[in-house]
Structures are given as structure tokens and as C-alpha cells.
Amino acid sequence: MNDDNNLGWFLAGAAVGAALGILFTPKSGSDTRKYLKDTTLDSREAMESGGRELMDKGKDLYDRGRKIAEDASDLFERGRKLVQG
């Protein structure tokens, strides 16, 4: 969850920084468009990277949870066989 929060703050900071940069930087139109394009591409790459990391962590958690459930099921089954004799 903390990673989601960090990504959200990063994106908000990037958007505010880009807006302030556009408002207060005396650049030509072509320079401003190039800056916007570069900033947009950087933000997109950061979002894709964050999404991949989040997906990998989710898969890892799923796999660990499945392993725990399988182990619990095995223990339950062994206990049931012991009780039945």
C-alpha cells in the first residue's frame, strides 16, 4: 500500500512541477512542447515501472498465500488421518 501512496505523490509532484515550469520558464513554443513531451514520456515510464513492480509484488503475495493455504491443508489432512487412526 505504501508504494501506491508514494507513486501517487510522485505523480502529483511531477504534475505540479511541470505546471510551474511551464508558467515560469521563458521558453519558446517549440522548447516548451519538447519539454512537455519529455516530461510526459518520463512520467509514463515511471508509471509503467511502478505498475510492473506492483504487479510483481501482487504475484509474489498470491504465490506465498497459496503456499500457506496448501501447507495448512496438508497439516489438516495429516491431523485428520491421525485422529481417525
Distance bins in CASP14 RR format, pairs under 12 A and 6 or more apart:
PFRMAT RR
TARGET T0000
AUTHOR 0000-0000-0000
RMODE 2
METHOD distances of the structure
MODEL  1
1 7 0 0 0 0 0 1 0 0 0 0 0
1 8 0 0 0 0 0 1 0 0 0 0 0
1 54 0 0 0 0 0 1 0 0 0 0 0
1 57 0 0 0 0 0 1 0 0 0 0 0
1 58 0 0 0 0 0 1 0 0 0 0 0
1 61 0 0 0 0 0 1 0 0 0 0 0
2 8 0 0 0 0 0 1 0 0 0 0 0
2 9 0 0 0 0 0 1 0 0 0 0 0
2 54 0 0 0 0 0 1 0 0 0 0 0
2 57 0 0 0 0 0 1 0 0 0 0 0
3 9 0 0 0 0 0 1 0 0 0 0 0
3 10 0 0 0 0 0 1 0 0 0 0 0
3 49 0 0 0 0 0 1 0 0 0 0 0
3 50 1 0 0 1 0 0 0 0 0 0 0
3 51 0 0 0 0 1 0 0 0 0 0 0
3 52 0 0 0 0 0 1 0 0 0 0 0
3 53 1 0 0 1 0 0 0 0 0 0 0
3 54 1 0 0 1 0 0 0 0 0 0 0
3 55 0 0 0 0 0 1 0 0 0 0 0
3 56 0 0 0 0 0 1 0 0 0 0 0
3 57 1 0 0 1 0 0 0 0 0 0 0
3 58 0 0 0 0 0 1 0 0 0 0 0
4 10 0 0 0 0 0 1 0 0 0 0 0
4 11 0 0 0 0 0 1 0 0 0 0 0
4 47 0 0 0 0 0 1 0 0 0 0 0
4 50 0 0 0 0 1 0 0 0 0 0 0
4 51 0 0 0 0 1 0 0 0 0 0 0
4 53 0 0 0 0 0 1 0 0 0 0 0
4 54 1 0 0 1 0 0 0 0 0 0 0
4 57 0 0 0 0 0 1 0 0 0 0 0
4 58 0 0 0 0 0 1 0 0 0 0 0
5 11 0 0 0 0 0 1 0 0 0 0 0
5 12 0 0 0 0 0 1 0 0 0 0 0
5 54 0 0 0 0 0 1 0 0 0 0 0
6 12 0 0 0 0 0 1 0 0 0 0 0
6 13 0 0 0 0 0 1 0 0 0 0 0
6 46 0 0 0 0 0 1 0 0 0 0 0
6 50 0 0 0 0 1 0 0 0 0 0 0
6 53 0 0 0 0 0 1 0 0 0 0 0
6 54 0 0 0 0 0 1 0 0 0 0 0
7 13 0 0 0 0 0 1 0 0 0 0 0
7 14 0 0 0 0 0 1 0 0 0 0 0
7 43 0 0 0 0 0 1 0 0 0 0 0
7 46 1 0 0 1 0 0 0 0 0 0 0
7 47 1 0 0 1 0 0 0 0 0 0 0
7 48 0 0 0 0 0 1 0 0 0 0 0
7 49 0 0 0 0 1 0 0 0 0 0 0
7 50 1 0 1 0 0 0 0 0 0 0 0
7 51 1 0 0 1 0 0 0 0 0 0 0
7 52 0 0 0 0 0 1 0 0 0 0 0
7 53 0 0 0 0 1 0 0 0 0 0 0
7 54 1 0 0 1 0 0 0 0 0 0 0
8 14 0 0 0 0 1 0 0 0 0 0 0
8 15 0 0 0 0 1 0 0 0 0 0 0
8 16 0 0 0 0 0 1 0 0 0 0 0
8 43 0 0 0 0 0 1 0 0 0 0 0
8 46 0 0 0 0 0 1 0 0 0 0 0
8 47 0 0 0 0 1 0 0 0 0 0 0
8 50 0 0 0 0 0 1 0 0 0 0 0
8 51 0 0 0 0 0 1 0 0 0 0 0
8 54 0 0 0 0 0 1 0 0 0 0 0
9 15 0 0 0 0 0 1 0 0 0 0 0
9 16 0 0 0 0 0 1 0 0 0 0 0
10 16 0 0 0 0 0 1 0 0 0 0 0
10 17 0 0 0 0 0 1 0 0 0 0 0
10 42 0 0 0 0 0 1 0 0 0 0 0
10 43 0 0 0 0 1 0 0 0 0 0 0
10 46 1 0 0 1 0 0 0 0 0 0 0
10 47 0 0 0 0 1 0 0 0 0 0 0
10 49 0 0 0 0 0 1 0 0 0 0 0
10 50 0 0 0 0 1 0 0 0 0 0 0
11 17 0 0 0 0 0 1 0 0 0 0 0
11 18 0 0 0 0 0 1 0 0 0 0 0
11 39 0 0 0 0 0 1 0 0 0 0 0
11 40 0 0 0 0 0 1 0 0 0 0 0
11 42 0 0 0 0 0 1 0 0 0 0 0
11 43 1 0 0 1 0 0 0 0 0 0 0
11 44 0 0 0 0 0 1 0 0 0 0 0
11 46 1 0 0 1 0 0 0 0 0 0 0
11 47 1 0 0 1 0 0 0 0 0 0 0
11 50 0 0 0 0 0 1 0 0 0 0 0
11 51 0 0 0 0 0 1 0 0 0 0 0
12 18 0 0 0 0 0 1 0 0 0 0 0
12 19 0 0 0 0 0 1 0 0 0 0 0
12 43 0 0 0 0 0 1 0 0 0 0 0
13 19 0 0 0 0 1 0 0 0 0 0 0
13 20 0 0 0 0 1 0 0 0 0 0 0
13 21 0 0 0 0 0 1 0 0 0 0 0
13 39 0 0 0 0 0 1 0 0 0 0 0
13 43 0 0 0 0 1 0 0 0 0 0 0
13 46 0 0 0 0 0 1 0 0 0 0 0
14 20 0 0 0 0 0 1 0 0 0 0 0
14 21 0 0 0 0 0 1 0 0 0 0 0
14 36 0 0 0 0 0 1 0 0 0 0 0
14 38 0 0 0 0 0 1 0 0 0 0 0
14 39 1 0 0 1 0 0 0 0 0 0 0
14 40 0 0 0 0 1 0 0 0 0 0 0
14 41 0 0 0 0 0 1 0 0 0 0 0
14 42 1 0 0 1 0 0 0 0 0 0 0
14 43 1 0 1 0 0 0 0 0 0 0 0
14 44 0 0 0 0 0 1 0 0 0 0 0
14 45 0 0 0 0 0 1 0 0 0 0 0
14 46 1 0 0 1 0 0 0 0 0 0 0
14 47 0 0 0 0 1 0 0 0 0 0 0
15 21 0 0 0 0 0 1 0 0 0 0 0
15 22 0 0 0 0 0 1 0 0 0 0 0
15 36 0 0 0 0 0 1 0 0 0 0 0
15 39 0 0 0 0 1 0 0 0 0 0 0
15 40 0 0 0 0 0 1 0 0 0 0 0
15 43 1 0 0 1 0 0 0 0 0 0 0
15 46 0 0 0 0 0 1 0 0 0 0 0
15 47 0 0 0 0 0 1 0 0 0 0 0
16 22 0 0 0 0 0 1 0 0 0 0 0
16 23 0 0 0 0 0 1 0 0 0 0 0
16 39 0 0 0 0 0 1 0 0 0 0 0
17 23 0 0 0 0 1 0 0 0 0 0 0
17 24 0 0 0 0 1 0 0 0 0 0 0
17 25 0 0 0 0 0 1 0 0 0 0 0
17 35 0 0 0 0 0 1 0 0 0 0 0
17 36 0 0 0 0 0 1 0 0 0 0 0
17 39 0 0 0 0 1 0 0 0 0 0 0
17 42 0 0 0 0 0 1 0 0 0 0 0
17 43 0 0 0 0 0 1 0 0 0 0 0
18 24 0 0 0 0 0 1 0 0 0 0 0
18 25 0 0 0 0 0 1 0 0 0 0 0
18 32 0 0 0 0 0 1 0 0 0 0 0
18 35 0 0 0 0 1 0 0 0 0 0 0
18 36 1 0 0 1 0 0 0 0 0 0 0
18 37 0 0 0 0 0 1 0 0 0 0 0
18 38 0 0 0 0 0 1 0 0 0 0 0
18 39 1 0 1 0 0 0 0 0 0 0 0
18 40 0 0 0 0 1 0 0 0 0 0 0
18 41 0 0 0 0 0 1 0 0 0 0 0
18 42 0 0 0 0 1 0 0 0 0 0 0
18 43 0 0 0 0 1 0 0 0 0 0 0
19 25 0 0 0 0 0 1 0 0 0 0 0
19 35 0 0 0 0 0 1 0 0 0 0 0
19 36 0 0 0 0 0 1 0 0 0 0 0
19 39 0 0 0 0 0 1 0 0 0 0 0
20 39 0 0 0 0 0 1 0 0 0 0 0
21 27 0 0 0 0 1 0 0 0 0 0 0
21 31 0 0 0 0 0 1 0 0 0 0 0
21 32 0 0 0 0 1 0 0 0 0 0 0
21 35 1 0 0 1 0 0 0 0 0 0 0
21 36 0 0 0 0 1 0 0 0 0 0 0
21 39 0 0 0 0 1 0 0 0 0 0 0
22 29 0 0 0 0 0 1 0 0 0 0 0
22 31 0 0 0 0 0 1 0 0 0 0 0
22 32 1 0 0 1 0 0 0 0 0 0 0
22 33 0 0 0 0 0 1 0 0 0 0 0
22 35 1 0 0 1 0 0 0 0 0 0 0
22 36 1 0 0 1 0 0 0 0 0 0 0
22 39 0 0 0 0 1 0 0 0 0 0 0
23 32 0 0 0 0 0 1 0 0 0 0 0
24 32 0 0 0 0 0 1 0 0 0 0 0
25 31 0 0 0 0 1 0 0 0 0 0 0
25 32 1 0 0 1 0 0 0 0 0 0 0
25 35 1 0 0 1 0 0 0 0 0 0 0
25 36 0 0 0 0 0 1 0 0 0 0 0
25 39 0 0 0 0 0 1 0 0 0 0 0
26 32 0 0 0 0 1 0 0 0 0 0 0
27 33 0 0 0 0 1 0 0 0 0 0 0
27 34 0 0 0 0 1 0 0 0 0 0 0
27 35 1 0 0 1 0 0 0 0 0 0 0
27 36 0 0 0 0 0 1 0 0 0 0 0
28 34 0 0 0 0 1 0 0 0 0 0 0
28 35 0 0 0 0 0 1 0 0 0 0 0
29 35 0 0 0 0 1 0 0 0 0 0 0
29 36 0 0 0 0 1 0 0 0 0 0 0
29 37 0 0 0 0 0 1 0 0 0 0 0
30 36 0 0 0 0 0 1 0 0 0 0 0
30 37 0 0 0 0 0 1 0 0 0 0 0
31 37 0 0 0 0 0 1 0 0 0 0 0
31 38 0 0 0 0 0 1 0 0 0 0 0
32 38 0 0 0 0 0 1 0 0 0 0 0
32 39 0 0 0 0 0 1 0 0 0 0 0
33 39 0 0 0 0 0 1 0 0 0 0 0
33 40 0 0 0 0 0 1 0 0 0 0 0
34 40 0 0 0 0 0 1 0 0 0 0 0
34 41 0 0 0 0 0 1 0 0 0 0 0
35 41 0 0 0 0 0 1 0 0 0 0 0
35 42 0 0 0 0 0 1 0 0 0 0 0
36 42 0 0 0 0 0 1 0 0 0 0 0
36 43 0 0 0 0 0 1 0 0 0 0 0
37 43 0 0 0 0 0 1 0 0 0 0 0
37 44 0 0 0 0 0 1 0 0 0 0 0
38 44 0 0 0 0 0 1 0 0 0 0 0
38 45 0 0 0 0 0 1 0 0 0 0 0
39 45 0 0 0 0 0 1 0 0 0 0 0
39 46 0 0 0 0 0 1 0 0 0 0 0
40 46 0 0 0 0 0 1 0 0 0 0 0
40 47 0 0 0 0 0 1 0 0 0 0 0
41 47 0 0 0 0 0 1 0 0 0 0 0
41 48 0 0 0 0 0 1 0 0 0 0 0
42 48 0 0 0 0 0 1 0 0 0 0 0
42 49 0 0 0 0 0 1 0 0 0 0 0
43 49 0 0 0 0 0 1 0 0 0 0 0
43 50 0 0 0 0 0 1 0 0 0 0 0
44 50 0 0 0 0 0 1 0 0 0 0 0
44 51 0 0 0 0 0 1 0 0 0 0 0
45 51 0 0 0 0 0 1 0 0 0 0 0
45 52 0 0 0 0 0 1 0 0 0 0 0
46 52 0 0 0 0 0 1 0 0 0 0 0
46 53 0 0 0 0 0 1 0 0 0 0 0
47 53 0 0 0 0 0 1 0 0 0 0 0
47 54 0 0 0 0 0 1 0 0 0 0 0
48 54 0 0 0 0 0 1 0 0 0 0 0
48 55 0 0 0 0 0 1 0 0 0 0 0
49 55 0 0 0 0 0 1 0 0 0 0 0
49 56 0 0 0 0 0 1 0 0 0 0 0
50 56 0 0 0 0 1 0 0 0 0 0 0
50 57 0 0 0 0 1 0 0 0 0 0 0
51 57 0 0 0 0 1 0 0 0 0 0 0
51 58 0 0 0 0 0 1 0 0 0 0 0
51 59 0 0 0 0 0 1 0 0 0 0 0
52 58 0 0 0 0 0 1 0 0 0 0 0
52 59 0 0 0 0 0 1 0 0 0 0 0
53 59 0 0 0 0 0 1 0 0 0 0 0
53 60 0 0 0 0 0 1 0 0 0 0 0
54 60 0 0 0 0 0 1 0 0 0 0 0
54 61 0 0 0 0 0 1 0 0 0 0 0
55 61 0 0 0 0 0 1 0 0 0 0 0
55 62 0 0 0 0 0 1 0 0 0 0 0
56 62 0 0 0 0 0 1 0 0 0 0 0
56 63 0 0 0 0 0 1 0 0 0 0 0
57 63 0 0 0 0 0 1 0 0 0 0 0
57 64 0 0 0 0 0 1 0 0 0 0 0
58 64 0 0 0 0 1 0 0 0 0 0 0
58 65 0 0 0 0 0 1 0 0 0 0 0
58 66 0 0 0 0 0 1 0 0 0 0 0
59 65 0 0 0 0 0 1 0 0 0 0 0
59 66 0 0 0 0 0 1 0 0 0 0 0
60 66 0 0 0 0 0 1 0 0 0 0 0
60 67 0 0 0 0 0 1 0 0 0 0 0
61 67 0 0 0 0 0 1 0 0 0 0 0
61 68 0 0 0 0 0 1 0 0 0 0 0
62 68 0 0 0 0 0 1 0 0 0 0 0
62 69 0 0 0 0 0 1 0 0 0 0 0
63 69 0 0 0 0 0 1 0 0 0 0 0
63 70 0 0 0 0 0 1 0 0 0 0 0
64 70 0 0 0 0 0 1 0 0 0 0 0
64 71 0 0 0 0 0 1 0 0 0 0 0
65 71 0 0 0 0 1 0 0 0 0 0 0
65 72 0 0 0 0 1 0 0 0 0 0 0
65 73 0 0 0 0 0 1 0 0 0 0 0
66 72 0 0 0 0 0 1 0 0 0 0 0
66 73 0 0 0 0 0 1 0 0 0 0 0
67 73 0 0 0 0 0 1 0 0 0 0 0
67 74 0 0 0 0 0 1 0 0 0 0 0
68 74 0 0 0 0 0 1 0 0 0 0 0
68 75 0 0 0 0 0 1 0 0 0 0 0
69 75 0 0 0 0 0 1 0 0 0 0 0
69 76 0 0 0 0 0 1 0 0 0 0 0
70 76 0 0 0 0 0 1 0 0 0 0 0
70 77 0 0 0 0 0 1 0 0 0 0 0
71 77 0 0 0 0 0 1 0 0 0 0 0
71 78 0 0 0 0 0 1 0 0 0 0 0
72 78 0 0 0 0 0 1 0 0 0 0 0
72 79 0 0 0 0 0 1 0 0 0 0 0
73 79 0 0 0 0 0 1 0 0 0 0 0
73 80 0 0 0 0 0 1 0 0 0 0 0
74 80 0 0 0 0 0 1 0 0 0 0 0
74 81 0 0 0 0 0 1 0 0 0 0 0
75 81 0 0 0 0 0 1 0 0 0 0 0
75 82 0 0 0 0 0 1 0 0 0 0 0
76 82 0 0 0 0 0 1 0 0 0 0 0
76 83 0 0 0 0 0 1 0 0 0 0 0
77 83 0 0 0 0 0 1 0 0 0 0 0
77 84 0 0 0 0 0 1 0 0 0 0 0
78 84 0 0 0 0 0 1 0 0 0 0 0
78 85 0 0 0 0 0 1 0 0 0 0 0
79 85 0 0 0 0 1 0 0 0 0 0 0
END
